[in-house]
Amino acid sequence: MLSTLLVIAGVLGGLLVLLTLIVHLSARPATRVHTTGARTASWVADAGQPHPDTWSPMSATGTQSRVVR
């Protein structure tokens, strides 16, 4: 009886540690605070490509092609 309770407690404790590890490893890194006051543009803004509109018809002269899977 006591050994069964110890096994159940050990399994539950192990699952809790595993859950804590998964949450810790999947957390987003903290954002850096810029003290200069000027905000730098992200790489998305520097790409120069507009976001594709899903509902717009495809142009035959476009440089991007959509992949149909």
LOTIMAR-820206 format. One record per atom (N, C-alpha, C, O, CB): residue number from 1; chain; x, y, z; residue in one letter; atom name. Coordinates in nm, 4 decimals, always signed. Atoms other than C-alpha are relative to their C-alpha. Glycine has a CB too. Layout:
residues N
(NUM, A, (X, Y, Z), A, CA)
...
end
This chain:
residues 69
(1, A, (+0.0825, -0.1200, +0.0000), M, N)
(1, A, (+0.0000, +0.0000, +0.0000), M, CA)
(1, A, (+0.0865, +0.1258, +0.0000), M, C)
(1, A, (+0.0639, +0.2178, -0.0785), M, O)
(1, A, (-0.0936, +0.0002, +0.1209), M, CB)
(2, A, (-0.0870, -0.1164, -0.0075), L, N)
(2, A, (+0.2716, +0.2449, +0.0954), L, CA)
(2, A, (+0.0861, +0.0121, -0.1254), L, C)
(2, A, (+0.1098, +0.1219, -0.1759), L, O)
(2, A, (+0.0885, -0.0078, +0.1243), L, CB)
(3, A, (-0.0833, -0.0053, +0.1204), S, N)
(3, A, (+0.4876, +0.1468, -0.1998), S, CA)
(3, A, (-0.0791, +0.0476, -0.1212), S, C)
(3, A, (-0.0238, +0.1153, -0.2080), S, O)
(3, A, (+0.0605, -0.1371, -0.0284), S, CB)
(4, A, (+0.0852, -0.0466, +0.1101), T, N)
(4, A, (+0.1956, +0.2070, -0.4384), T, CA)
(4, A, (-0.0159, +0.1514, +0.0054), T, C)
(4, A, (-0.0083, +0.2188, -0.0973), T, O)
(4, A, (-0.1385, -0.0683, +0.0054), T, CB)
(5, A, (+0.0130, -0.1452, -0.0143), L, N)
(5, A, (+0.1449, +0.5567, -0.2995), L, CA)
(5, A, (+0.1303, +0.0711, -0.0342), L, C)
(5, A, (+0.1280, +0.1787, -0.0938), L, O)
(5, A, (-0.0430, +0.0357, +0.1421), L, CB)
(6, A, (-0.1290, -0.0596, +0.0344), L, N)
(6, A, (+0.5169, +0.6291, -0.3314), L, CA)
(6, A, (+0.0233, -0.0013, -0.1506), L, C)
(6, A, (+0.0769, +0.0950, -0.2054), L, O)
(6, A, (+0.1133, -0.0740, +0.0710), L, CB)
(7, A, (-0.0154, +0.0073, +0.1459), V, N)
(7, A, (+0.5167, +0.5140, -0.6948), V, CA)
(7, A, (-0.0889, +0.1039, -0.0670), V, C)
(7, A, (-0.0451, +0.1728, -0.1591), V, O)
(7, A, (-0.0345, -0.1419, -0.0522), V, CB)
(8, A, (+0.0916, -0.0994, +0.0588), I, N)
(8, A, (+0.2112, +0.7291, -0.7748), I, CA)
(8, A, (+0.0524, +0.1407, +0.0244), I, C)
(8, A, (+0.0484, +0.2245, -0.0657), I, O)
(8, A, (-0.1426, -0.0147, +0.0590), I, CB)
(9, A, (-0.0548, -0.1326, -0.0300), A, N)
(9, A, (+0.3672, +1.0295, -0.6004), A, CA)
(9, A, (+0.1242, +0.0276, -0.0830), A, C)
(9, A, (+0.1439, +0.1404, -0.1281), A, O)
(9, A, (+0.0329, +0.0123, +0.1491), A, CB)
(10, A, (-0.1184, -0.0179, +0.0830), G, N)
(10, A, (+0.6943, +0.9744, -0.7875), G, CA)
(10, A, (-0.0335, +0.0280, -0.1449), G, C)
(10, A, (+0.0297, +0.1115, -0.2097), G, O)
(10, A, (+0.0870, -0.1212, +0.0084), G, CB)
(11, A, (+0.0421, -0.0234, +0.1397), V, N)
(11, A, (+0.5173, +0.9544, -1.1230), V, CA)
(11, A, (-0.0589, +0.1391, -0.0148), V, C)
(11, A, (-0.0269, +0.2098, -0.1104), V, O)
(11, A, (-0.1032, -0.1064, -0.0453), V, CB)
(12, A, (+0.0591, -0.1342, +0.0072), L, N)
(12, A, (+0.3144, +1.2677, -1.0529), L, CA)
(12, A, (+0.1064, +0.1092, +0.0146), L, C)
(12, A, (+0.1015, +0.2108, -0.0548), L, O)
(12, A, (-0.1071, +0.0166, +0.1088), L, CB)
(13, A, (-0.1096, -0.0968, -0.0146), G, N)
(13, A, (+0.6252, +1.4525, -0.9344), G, CA)
(13, A, (+0.0848, +0.0080, -0.1264), G, C)
(13, A, (+0.1241, +0.1170, -0.1679), G, O)
(13, A, (+0.0883, -0.0372, +0.1194), G, CB)
(14, A, (-0.0763, +0.0009, +0.1253), G, N)
(14, A, (+0.8145, +1.3467, -1.2465), G, CA)
(14, A, (-0.0731, +0.0698, -0.1121), G, C)
(14, A, (-0.0121, +0.1425, -0.1906), G, O)
(14, A, (+0.0313, -0.1415, -0.0411), G, CB)
(15, A, (+0.0791, -0.0686, +0.1028), L, N)
(15, A, (+0.5308, +1.4637, -1.4700), L, CA)
(15, A, (-0.0021, +0.1504, +0.0232), L, C)
(15, A, (+0.0008, +0.2284, -0.0720), L, O)
(15, A, (-0.1432, -0.0544, -0.0026), L, CB)
(16, A, (-0.0018, -0.1435, -0.0315), L, N)
(16, A, (+0.5254, +1.7979, -1.2899), L, CA)
(16, A, (+0.1343, +0.0630, -0.0381), L, C)
(16, A, (+0.1387, +0.1738, -0.0916), L, O)
(16, A, (-0.0282, +0.0224, +0.1503), L, CB)
(17, A, (-0.1328, -0.0497, +0.0389), V, N)
(17, A, (+0.9011, +1.8395, -1.3389), V, CA)
(17, A, (+0.0117, +0.0065, -0.1513), V, C)
(17, A, (+0.0667, +0.1025, -0.2053), V, O)
(17, A, (+0.1115, -0.0898, +0.0581), V, CB)
(18, A, (-0.0046, +0.0004, +0.1462), L, N)
(18, A, (+0.8659, +1.7437, -1.7058), L, CA)
(18, A, (-0.0824, +0.1145, -0.0583), L, C)
(18, A, (-0.0395, +0.1795, -0.1537), L, O)
(18, A, (-0.0506, -0.1338, -0.0543), L, CB)
(19, A, (+0.0826, -0.1118, +0.0460), L, N)
(19, A, (+0.5835, +1.9949, -1.7536), L, CA)
(19, A, (+0.0701, +0.1332, +0.0234), L, C)
(19, A, (+0.0663, +0.2212, -0.0625), L, O)
(19, A, (-0.1359, -0.0011, +0.0710), L, CB)
(20, A, (-0.0738, -0.1228, -0.0290), T, N)
(20, A, (+0.7903, +2.2661, -1.5872), T, CA)
(20, A, (+0.1146, +0.0196, -0.0978), T, C)
(20, A, (+0.1391, +0.1313, -0.1433), T, O)
(20, A, (+0.0533, -0.0023, +0.1428), T, CB)
(21, A, (-0.1104, -0.0086, +0.0959), L, N)
(21, A, (+1.0848, +2.1875, -1.8131), L, CA)
(21, A, (-0.0500, +0.0377, -0.1387), L, C)
(21, A, (+0.0116, +0.1202, -0.2061), L, O)
(21, A, (+0.0755, -0.1327, -0.0062), L, CB)
(22, A, (+0.0554, -0.0314, +0.1318), I, N)
(22, A, (+0.8693, +2.1978, -2.1268), I, CA)
(22, A, (-0.0429, +0.1457, -0.0069), I, C)
(22, A, (-0.0153, +0.2137, -0.1057), I, O)
(22, A, (-0.1188, -0.0916, -0.0322), I, CB)
(23, A, (+0.0443, -0.1401, -0.0017), V, N)
(23, A, (+0.7148, +2.5321, -2.0283), V, CA)
(23, A, (+0.1197, +0.0936, +0.0005), V, C)
(23, A, (+0.1186, +0.1965, -0.0671), V, O)
(23, A, (-0.0895, +0.0278, +0.1226), V, CB)
(24, A, (-0.1195, -0.0848, -0.0070), H, N)
(24, A, (+1.0567, +2.6758, -1.9455), H, CA)
(24, A, (+0.0717, +0.0048, -0.1342), H, C)
(24, A, (+0.1168, +0.1115, -0.1758), H, O)
(24, A, (+0.0955, -0.0508, +0.1086), H, CB)
(25, A, (-0.0728, +0.0023, +0.1272), L, N)
(25, A, (+1.2126, +2.5660, -2.2745), L, CA)
(25, A, (-0.0802, +0.0593, -0.1149), L, C)
(25, A, (-0.0216, +0.1040, -0.2134), L, O)
(25, A, (+0.0393, -0.1416, -0.0342), L, CB)
(26, A, (+0.0806, -0.0525, +0.1092), S, N)
(26, A, (+0.9205, +2.6793, -2.4887), S, CA)
(26, A, (-0.0372, +0.1464, +0.0197), S, C)
(26, A, (-0.1053, +0.2042, -0.0650), S, O)
(26, A, (-0.1249, -0.0823, -0.0152), S, CB)
(27, A, (+0.0334, -0.1403, -0.0262), A, N)
(27, A, (+0.8927, +3.0263, -2.3342), A, CA)
(27, A, (+0.0745, +0.0902, -0.0978), A, C)
(27, A, (+0.1866, +0.0604, -0.1391), A, O)
(27, A, (+0.0346, +0.0386, +0.1463), A, CB)
(28, A, (-0.0641, -0.0967, +0.0896), R, N)
(28, A, (+0.9684, +3.3215, -2.5572), R, CA)
(28, A, (+0.1067, +0.0760, +0.0764), R, C)
(28, A, (+0.0916, +0.1030, +0.1956), R, O)
(28, A, (-0.1040, +0.0982, -0.0606), R, CB)
(29, A, (-0.1034, -0.0779, -0.0691), P, N)
(29, A, (+1.2855, +3.5094, -2.4800), P, CA)
(29, A, (-0.0503, +0.1410, +0.0312), P, C)
(29, A, (-0.1368, +0.1942, -0.0384), P, O)
(29, A, (+0.1287, +0.0071, -0.0855), P, CB)
(30, A, (+0.0398, -0.1344, -0.0401), A, N)
(30, A, (+1.2492, +3.8422, -2.3063), A, CA)
(30, A, (+0.0439, +0.1004, -0.1065), A, C)
(30, A, (+0.1515, +0.0882, -0.1652), A, O)
(30, A, (+0.0605, +0.0366, +0.1382), A, CB)
(31, A, (-0.0344, -0.1032, +0.0966), T, N)
(31, A, (+1.2431, +4.1434, -2.5324), T, CA)
(31, A, (+0.1016, +0.0947, +0.0616), T, C)
(31, A, (+0.0975, +0.1234, +0.1812), T, O)
(31, A, (-0.1258, +0.0769, -0.0462), T, CB)
(32, A, (-0.1027, -0.0923, -0.0478), R, N)
(32, A, (+1.5367, +4.3775, -2.5048), R, CA)
(32, A, (-0.0556, +0.1416, +0.0039), R, C)
(32, A, (-0.1288, +0.1839, -0.0856), R, O)
(32, A, (+0.1257, -0.0062, -0.0896), R, CB)
(33, A, (+0.0439, -0.1382, -0.0145), V, N)
(33, A, (+1.4721, +4.7273, -2.3841), V, CA)
(33, A, (+0.1082, +0.0889, -0.0599), V, C)
(33, A, (+0.2234, +0.0856, -0.0166), V, O)
(33, A, (-0.0278, +0.0367, +0.1506), V, CB)
(34, A, (-0.0947, -0.0914, +0.0626), H, N)
(34, A, (+1.6368, +4.9878, -2.6074), H, CA)
(34, A, (+0.0017, +0.1306, +0.0786), H, C)
(34, A, (-0.1023, +0.1934, +0.0987), H, O)
(34, A, (-0.0366, +0.0254, -0.1494), H, CB)
(35, A, (-0.0103, -0.1230, -0.0785), T, N)
(35, A, (+1.7642, +5.2804, -2.4073), T, CA)
(35, A, (+0.0286, +0.1216, -0.0875), T, C)
(35, A, (+0.0304, +0.2343, -0.0378), T, O)
(35, A, (+0.1088, -0.0143, +0.1050), T, CB)
(36, A, (-0.0332, -0.1125, +0.0864), T, N)
(36, A, (+1.8484, +5.4930, -2.7117), T, CA)
(36, A, (-0.1218, +0.0825, -0.0377), T, C)
(36, A, (-0.1081, +0.1975, -0.0796), T, O)
(36, A, (+0.0679, -0.0493, -0.1245), T, CB)
(37, A, (+0.1203, -0.0733, +0.0345), G, N)
(37, A, (+1.4876, +5.5919, -2.7696), G, CA)
(37, A, (-0.0420, -0.0200, -0.1437), G, C)
(37, A, (-0.1599, -0.0049, -0.1756), G, O)
(37, A, (+0.0199, +0.1449, +0.0262), G, CB)
(38, A, (+0.0341, +0.0243, +0.1396), A, N)
(38, A, (+1.5043, +5.5141, -3.1407), A, CA)
(38, A, (-0.0331, -0.1469, -0.0186), A, C)
(38, A, (+0.0418, -0.2343, +0.0251), A, O)
(38, A, (+0.1155, +0.0425, -0.0938), A, CB)
(39, A, (+0.0415, +0.1378, +0.0222), R, N)
(39, A, (+1.3196, +5.2032, -3.2450), R, CA)
(39, A, (+0.0513, -0.0454, -0.1357), R, C)
(39, A, (+0.0293, +0.0204, -0.2374), R, O)
(39, A, (-0.1545, -0.0143, +0.0087), R, CB)
(40, A, (-0.0516, +0.0513, +0.1264), T, N)
(40, A, (+1.4903, +4.9944, -3.5069), T, CA)
(40, A, (-0.1080, -0.0805, -0.0695), T, C)
(40, A, (-0.1904, -0.1454, -0.0051), T, O)
(40, A, (+0.1261, -0.0861, +0.0223), T, CB)
(41, A, (+0.0981, +0.0734, +0.0792), A, N)
(41, A, (+1.2857, +4.8457, -3.7873), A, CA)
(41, A, (+0.0334, -0.1478, +0.0025), A, C)
(41, A, (+0.1503, -0.1863, +0.0057), A, O)
(41, A, (-0.0043, +0.0523, -0.1452), A, CB)
(42, A, (-0.0230, +0.1436, +0.0003), S, N)
(42, A, (+1.2404, +4.4732, -3.7866), S, CA)
(42, A, (+0.0360, -0.0459, -0.1408), S, C)
(42, A, (+0.0239, +0.0302, -0.2368), S, O)
(42, A, (-0.1241, -0.0756, +0.0518), S, CB)
(43, A, (-0.0394, +0.0524, +0.1306), W, N)
(43, A, (+1.3597, +4.2512, -4.0694), W, CA)
(43, A, (-0.1203, -0.0109, -0.0925), W, C)
(43, A, (-0.1043, -0.0109, -0.2146), W, O)
(43, A, (+0.0676, -0.1366, +0.0150), W, CB)
(44, A, (+0.1183, +0.0087, +0.0845), V, N)
(44, A, (+1.0005, +4.2222, -4.1902), V, CA)
(44, A, (-0.0191, +0.1312, -0.0749), V, C)
(44, A, (-0.0539, +0.1311, -0.1930), V, O)
(44, A, (-0.1251, -0.0336, +0.0838), V, CB)
(45, A, (+0.0151, -0.1291, +0.0654), A, N)
(45, A, (+0.9888, +4.5931, -4.2626), A, CA)
(45, A, (+0.1093, +0.0224, -0.1033), A, C)
(45, A, (+0.0880, +0.0922, -0.2025), A, O)
(45, A, (+0.0015, +0.1120, +0.1028), A, CB)
(46, A, (-0.1101, -0.0167, +0.0937), D, N)
(46, A, (+1.3243, +4.5738, -4.4370), D, CA)
(46, A, (-0.0099, -0.0903, -0.1221), D, C)
(46, A, (+0.0656, -0.0723, -0.2176), D, O)
(46, A, (+0.1290, -0.0254, +0.0698), D, CB)
(47, A, (+0.0083, +0.0962, +0.1099), A, N)
(47, A, (+1.2163, +4.2920, -4.6682), A, CA)
(47, A, (-0.0497, +0.0662, -0.1279), A, C)
(47, A, (-0.0123, +0.0238, -0.2372), A, O)
(47, A, (-0.0917, -0.1161, +0.0379), A, CB)
(48, A, (+0.0469, -0.0703, +0.1179), G, N)
(48, A, (+1.0358, +4.5318, -4.9026), G, CA)
(48, A, (-0.1113, -0.0710, -0.0743), G, C)
(48, A, (-0.1515, -0.0264, -0.1817), G, O)
(48, A, (+0.1126, +0.0222, -0.0919), G, CB)
(49, A, (+0.1075, +0.0735, +0.0649), Q, N)
(49, A, (+0.7672, +4.2799, -4.9882), Q, CA)
(49, A, (-0.1305, +0.0252, +0.0742), Q, C)
(49, A, (-0.1347, +0.0118, +0.1965), Q, O)
(49, A, (+0.0317, -0.1512, -0.0053), Q, CB)
(50, A, (+0.1277, -0.0148, -0.0686), P, N)
(50, A, (+0.4023, +4.3562, -4.9164), P, CA)
(50, A, (-0.0547, -0.1369, +0.0387), P, C)
(50, A, (-0.0217, -0.2383, -0.0229), P, O)
(50, A, (-0.1011, +0.0756, -0.0885), P, CB)
(51, A, (+0.0617, +0.1245, -0.0418), H, N)
(51, A, (+0.2036, +4.0939, -4.7352), H, CA)
(51, A, (-0.0973, -0.0457, -0.1080), H, C)
(51, A, (-0.1785, +0.0345, -0.1543), H, O)
(51, A, (-0.0718, +0.0166, +0.1363), H, CB)
(52, A, (+0.0890, +0.0451, +0.1079), P, N)
(52, A, (+0.0229, +3.8774, -4.9922), P, CA)
(52, A, (-0.1451, -0.0037, +0.0464), P, C)
(52, A, (-0.1754, -0.0456, +0.1581), P, O)
(52, A, (+0.0425, -0.1390, -0.0502), P, CB)
(53, A, (+0.1417, +0.0023, -0.0294), D, N)
(53, A, (-0.3513, +3.9153, -5.0032), D, CA)
(53, A, (-0.0563, -0.1322, -0.0504), D, C)
(53, A, (-0.0456, -0.1631, -0.1691), D, O)
(53, A, (-0.0733, +0.1215, -0.0645), D, CB)
(54, A, (+0.0473, +0.1331, +0.0361), T, N)
(54, A, (-0.5133, +3.5737, -5.0025), T, CA)
(54, A, (-0.1132, +0.0053, -0.1003), T, C)
(54, A, (-0.1221, -0.0810, -0.1876), T, O)
(54, A, (-0.0445, -0.0747, +0.1230), T, CB)
(55, A, (+0.1199, -0.0021, +0.0822), W, N)
(55, A, (-0.8327, +3.6801, -5.1745), W, CA)
(55, A, (+0.0183, +0.0749, -0.1314), W, C)
(55, A, (-0.0723, +0.0752, -0.2147), W, O)
(55, A, (-0.1122, +0.0613, +0.0768), W, CB)
(56, A, (-0.0191, -0.0698, +0.1260), S, N)
(56, A, (-0.6808, +3.8879, -5.4522), S, CA)
(56, A, (+0.0378, -0.0998, -0.1090), S, C)
(56, A, (+0.1057, -0.1987, -0.0814), S, O)
(56, A, (+0.1080, +0.1093, +0.0138), S, CB)
(57, A, (-0.0355, +0.0929, +0.1085), P, N)
(57, A, (-0.6505, +3.7202, -5.7926), P, CA)
(57, A, (+0.1497, +0.0067, -0.0287), P, C)
(57, A, (+0.2137, +0.1103, -0.0103), P, O)
(57, A, (-0.0805, +0.0324, -0.1284), P, CB)
(58, A, (-0.1418, +0.0042, +0.0326), M, N)
(58, A, (-0.3056, +3.6115, -5.8989), M, CA)
(58, A, (+0.0250, +0.0773, -0.1283), M, C)
(58, A, (-0.0526, +0.0688, -0.2234), M, O)
(58, A, (+0.0492, -0.1455, -0.0138), M, CB)
(59, A, (-0.0361, -0.0691, +0.1224), S, N)
(59, A, (-0.1360, +3.8330, -6.1511), S, CA)
(59, A, (+0.0935, -0.0891, -0.0806), S, C)
(59, A, (+0.1757, -0.1612, -0.0241), S, O)
(59, A, (+0.0661, +0.1372, +0.0305), S, CB)
(60, A, (-0.0833, +0.0830, +0.0870), A, N)
(60, A, (+0.0280, +3.6660, -6.4491), A, CA)
(60, A, (+0.1417, +0.0547, -0.0081), A, C)
(60, A, (+0.2338, -0.0168, -0.0478), A, O)
(60, A, (-0.0609, -0.0089, -0.1401), A, CB)
(61, A, (-0.1320, -0.0619, +0.0107), T, N)
(61, A, (+0.3199, +3.9093, -6.4306), T, CA)
(61, A, (+0.0714, +0.0088, +0.1339), T, C)
(61, A, (+0.1772, +0.0712, +0.1427), T, O)
(61, A, (-0.0126, +0.1380, -0.0595), T, CB)
(62, A, (-0.0595, -0.0092, -0.1332), G, N)
(62, A, (+0.3963, +3.8668, -6.0598), G, CA)
(62, A, (+0.1307, -0.0778, +0.0089), G, C)
(62, A, (+0.1563, -0.1691, -0.0697), G, O)
(62, A, (-0.0977, -0.0510, +0.1048), G, CB)
(63, A, (-0.1282, +0.0681, -0.0191), T, N)
(63, A, (+0.7360, +3.7587, -5.9354), T, CA)
(63, A, (-0.0113, -0.1156, +0.0976), T, C)
(63, A, (+0.0801, -0.1972, +0.1091), T, O)
(63, A, (+0.1047, +0.0979, +0.0489), T, CB)
(64, A, (+0.0186, +0.1071, -0.0971), Q, N)
(64, A, (+0.5950, +3.5293, -5.6712), Q, CA)
(64, A, (-0.1048, -0.0965, -0.0522), Q, C)
(64, A, (-0.2033, -0.0550, -0.1132), Q, O)
(64, A, (-0.0412, +0.0562, +0.1382), Q, CB)
(65, A, (+0.0998, +0.0985, +0.0378), S, N)
(65, A, (+0.4111, +3.2075, -5.7377), S, CA)
(65, A, (-0.0478, -0.0716, +0.1252), S, C)
(65, A, (+0.0297, -0.0959, +0.2177), S, O)
(65, A, (+0.0569, -0.1007, -0.1034), S, CB)
(66, A, (+0.0561, +0.0683, -0.1150), R, N)
(66, A, (+0.1818, +3.0349, -5.4955), R, CA)
(66, A, (+0.0059, -0.1502, -0.0247), R, C)
(66, A, (-0.0244, -0.1982, -0.1340), R, O)
(66, A, (-0.1457, +0.0466, +0.0273), R, CB)
(67, A, (-0.0121, +0.1445, +0.0106), V, N)
(67, A, (+0.2384, +2.6691, -5.4296), V, CA)
(67, A, (-0.1310, -0.0618, +0.0430), V, C)
(67, A, (-0.1813, -0.0337, +0.1517), V, O)
(67, A, (+0.1176, -0.0537, +0.0853), V, CB)
(68, A, (+0.1234, +0.0707, -0.0333), V, N)
(68, A, (-0.0720, +2.4512, -5.4400), V, CA)
(68, A, (+0.0388, -0.1387, +0.0457), V, C)
(68, A, (+0.1051, -0.2136, -0.0261), V, O)
(68, A, (-0.0993, -0.0055, -0.1215), V, CB)
(69, A, (-0.0343, +0.1340, -0.0535), R, N)
(69, A, (-0.0411, +2.1456, -5.2206), R, CA)
(69, A, (-0.1207, -0.0882, -0.0009), R, C)
(69, A, (-0.1127, -0.2041, +0.0398), R, O)
(69, A, (+0.0564, +0.0090, +0.1427), R, CB)
end
